[in-house]
């Protein structure tokens, strides 16, 4: 009811416009220009930097990599907590309603518990895997020497390598979580890829 197709389109367009407006100044200060290269004796495309490059890149980096990254991280945590609380209250209500009837349904709330467990697990994987990247961006904003050309470049490359591995893990394990915890996903997966009907 909340995420209707119309609202989804509006949100996607808004996100695109926001990201475009954040990165437009970056491309303005890093321009592509035609320039004569003496070594090649030809006119080629080169990047030309403007004098505002440093300040624009600093602001762009802070908005995109620090602010947006931390906001999305906190937003996922809040949405997960709200979803778990709502599902748990729904389960309690169903149990209370079933208890008032003549025959108490023993399976009431089992599906909701599985959903809570799966959502918590998926969100936990996301949070754990994206903590390093978020912390790295934050540290980069606080310490300018922590960059690919700075004094701490060796540590920079090591921690980013670890962060990329963690992000890869996050992208890779979700399918196995859904296969294990979601009967509908498993049934569709088996039917689509293995041509088997799950009993």
C-alpha positions as CSV (number, residue, x, y, z in Angstrom):
1,X,0.0,0.0,0.0
2,X,2.9,2.4,0.8
3,X,5.2,1.6,-2.2
4,X,2.8,2.0,-5.1
5,X,4.1,1.8,-8.7
6,X,3.5,5.6,-9.1
7,X,5.4,6.4,-5.9
8,X,8.2,4.1,-6.8
9,X,8.6,5.9,-10.2
10,X,8.6,9.3,-8.4
11,X,11.2,8.1,-5.9
12,X,13.5,6.6,-8.6
13,X,13.3,9.9,-10.7
14,X,14.0,11.9,-7.5
15,X,17.1,9.8,-6.7
16,X,18.3,10.1,-10.3
17,X,17.9,13.9,-10.3
18,X,19.6,14.2,-6.9
19,X,22.6,12.1,-7.9
20,X,22.9,14.0,-11.2
21,X,22.8,17.4,-9.4
22,X,25.5,16.2,-6.9
23,X,27.8,14.9,-9.7
24,X,27.2,17.7,-12.3
25,X,29.8,20.1,-10.6
26,X,32.4,17.2,-10.6
27,X,32.2,16.9,-14.3
28,X,32.2,20.6,-14.8
29,X,35.7,20.9,-13.1
30,X,37.0,17.8,-14.8
31,X,36.4,18.6,-18.4
32,X,37.2,16.7,-21.6
33,X,38.9,19.0,-24.1
34,X,40.6,18.5,-27.5
35,X,44.4,19.2,-27.1
36,X,47.4,18.7,-29.3
37,X,49.8,16.0,-28.0
38,X,53.4,16.6,-29.2
39,X,54.5,13.1,-28.3
40,X,51.9,11.6,-30.5
41,X,51.8,14.4,-33.0
42,X,48.0,14.3,-32.9
43,X,45.0,16.0,-31.4
44,X,43.5,13.9,-28.6
45,X,40.9,14.1,-25.8
46,X,42.4,15.1,-22.5
47,X,41.1,15.9,-19.1
48,X,41.4,19.5,-18.2
49,X,41.1,20.6,-14.5
50,X,39.7,24.0,-13.5
51,X,40.9,26.0,-10.6
52,X,37.8,25.1,-8.5
53,X,38.6,21.4,-8.8
54,X,39.8,20.8,-5.3
55,X,36.9,22.5,-3.4
56,X,34.2,21.1,-5.7
57,X,35.6,17.5,-5.4
58,X,35.8,17.9,-1.6
59,X,32.2,19.0,-1.3
60,X,31.0,16.3,-3.8
61,X,32.9,13.6,-1.9
62,X,31.5,14.7,1.4
63,X,27.9,14.8,0.1
64,X,28.0,11.6,-1.9
65,X,30.4,9.3,-0.1
66,X,30.0,10.4,3.5
67,X,26.5,11.9,3.9
68,X,24.6,9.6,1.5
69,X,26.5,6.6,2.6
70,X,25.8,7.1,6.3
71,X,22.2,8.2,5.6
72,X,21.4,5.0,3.6
73,X,23.1,2.9,6.3
74,X,21.0,4.4,9.1
75,X,17.9,4.3,7.0
76,X,18.3,0.5,6.4
77,X,18.8,-0.1,10.2
78,X,15.7,2.0,11.0
79,X,13.5,0.3,8.4
80,X,14.6,-3.1,9.6
81,X,13.8,-2.3,13.2
82,X,10.4,-0.9,12.3
83,X,9.6,-3.9,10.1
84,X,10.6,-6.3,12.9
85,X,8.5,-4.5,15.5
86,X,5.5,-4.4,13.2
87,X,5.7,-8.0,12.3
88,X,6.1,-9.0,15.9
89,X,3.1,-7.0,17.0
90,X,1.1,-8.5,14.1
91,X,2.1,-12.0,15.3
92,X,1.0,-11.2,18.8
93,X,-2.4,-9.9,17.5
94,X,-2.9,-13.0,15.4
95,X,-2.1,-15.3,18.4
96,X,-4.5,-13.3,20.6
97,X,-7.3,-13.5,18.0
98,X,-6.7,-17.2,17.4
99,X,-6.8,-17.9,21.2
100,X,-10.3,-16.4,21.4
101,X,-11.7,-18.9,18.9
102,X,-12.8,-22.4,19.7
103,X,-9.9,-24.1,18.1
104,X,-6.5,-22.4,18.7
105,X,-4.4,-22.5,15.6
106,X,-0.9,-23.7,16.6
107,X,0.7,-22.5,13.4
108,X,-0.3,-18.9,13.9
109,X,2.6,-16.5,13.6
110,X,5.1,-19.1,12.3
111,X,5.3,-17.5,8.9
112,X,5.7,-14.0,10.4
113,X,8.5,-15.3,12.6
114,X,10.3,-16.7,9.5
115,X,9.9,-13.4,7.7
116,X,11.3,-11.5,10.8
117,X,14.2,-14.0,10.9
118,X,14.9,-13.7,7.2
119,X,14.7,-9.8,7.1
120,X,16.9,-9.6,10.2
121,X,19.5,-11.9,8.7
122,X,19.6,-10.2,5.3
123,X,19.8,-6.7,6.9
124,X,22.5,-7.9,9.3
125,X,24.6,-9.2,6.4
126,X,24.2,-5.9,4.6
127,X,25.1,-3.9,7.8
128,X,28.1,-6.0,8.6
129,X,29.4,-6.0,5.0
130,X,29.0,-2.3,4.5
131,X,30.4,-1.1,7.8
132,X,34.0,-1.1,6.5
133,X,33.2,1.0,3.4
134,X,31.1,3.6,5.4
135,X,33.9,3.9,8.1
136,X,36.5,4.3,5.4
137,X,34.6,7.2,3.7
138,X,34.2,8.8,7.1
139,X,37.9,8.5,7.9
140,X,38.8,9.8,4.4
141,X,36.8,13.0,5.1
142,X,38.5,13.4,8.5
143,X,42.1,12.6,7.3
144,X,43.0,14.0,3.9
145,X,46.3,12.0,3.8
146,X,44.3,8.8,3.8
147,X,43.9,8.5,0.0
148,X,45.4,6.8,-3.0
149,X,48.1,9.4,-3.2
150,X,48.5,10.4,0.4
151,X,50.9,9.4,3.2
152,X,48.7,6.4,4.3
153,X,48.2,5.0,0.8
154,X,49.3,1.5,1.7
155,X,46.8,1.2,4.5
156,X,44.2,2.8,2.2
157,X,44.7,0.1,-0.5
158,X,44.6,-2.7,2.1
159,X,41.4,-1.5,3.8
160,X,39.6,-0.9,0.5
161,X,40.6,-4.3,-0.7
162,X,39.0,-5.8,2.4
163,X,35.9,-3.6,2.0
164,X,35.4,-4.7,-1.7
165,X,35.6,-8.4,-0.5
166,X,33.0,-7.7,2.1
167,X,30.7,-6.0,-0.5
168,X,31.2,-8.9,-2.8
169,X,30.2,-11.3,0.0
170,X,27.0,-9.3,0.6
171,X,26.1,-9.5,-3.1
172,X,26.8,-13.2,-3.2
173,X,25.3,-14.8,-0.1
174,X,21.7,-13.4,-0.4
175,X,20.6,-16.0,-2.9
176,X,21.6,-18.8,-0.4
177,X,19.7,-17.1,2.4
178,X,16.6,-16.8,0.3
179,X,16.9,-20.4,-0.8
180,X,17.2,-21.6,2.8
181,X,14.6,-19.4,4.4
182,X,12.0,-18.6,1.8
183,X,9.8,-21.5,0.5
184,X,8.2,-19.4,-2.3
185,X,11.7,-18.2,-3.6
186,X,13.0,-21.8,-3.4
187,X,9.9,-23.2,-5.3
188,X,10.3,-20.6,-8.1
189,X,14.1,-21.1,-8.2
190,X,13.7,-24.9,-8.5
191,X,11.0,-24.6,-11.2
192,X,12.9,-22.0,-13.2
193,X,16.5,-23.4,-13.1
194,X,16.1,-27.1,-12.3
195,X,12.6,-27.7,-13.7
196,X,11.5,-29.3,-10.5
197,X,8.3,-28.8,-8.7
198,X,8.9,-28.6,-4.9
199,X,6.6,-30.7,-2.8
